[in-house]
């Protein structure tokens, strides 16, 4: 909040109340919907790039097949997801 209040425009004028409110709303909205937005774009791009989707699916299937039924993922499993991390 203090950073936004000290922000100046291109003419070095302190932002008025409306612009401060817009900046703060952007921060609140961005922090709220960023995960949903990121997931939406990941799904969108995976649907548009089937070769990338196939590689992510192959990697995830390989890890899933190495686990016992109902066994949770471990940190080592997550570290194996090299291709997935590059996609996300």
Secondary structure, DSSP 4 states (H G I P E B T S, - for coil): -HHHHT-B-TTSPBP-HHHHHHHHHHHHHHHHHHHHHHHHHHHHHHHH-HHHHHHHHHHHHHHHHTSPTTPPP-HHHHHT-HHHHHH-
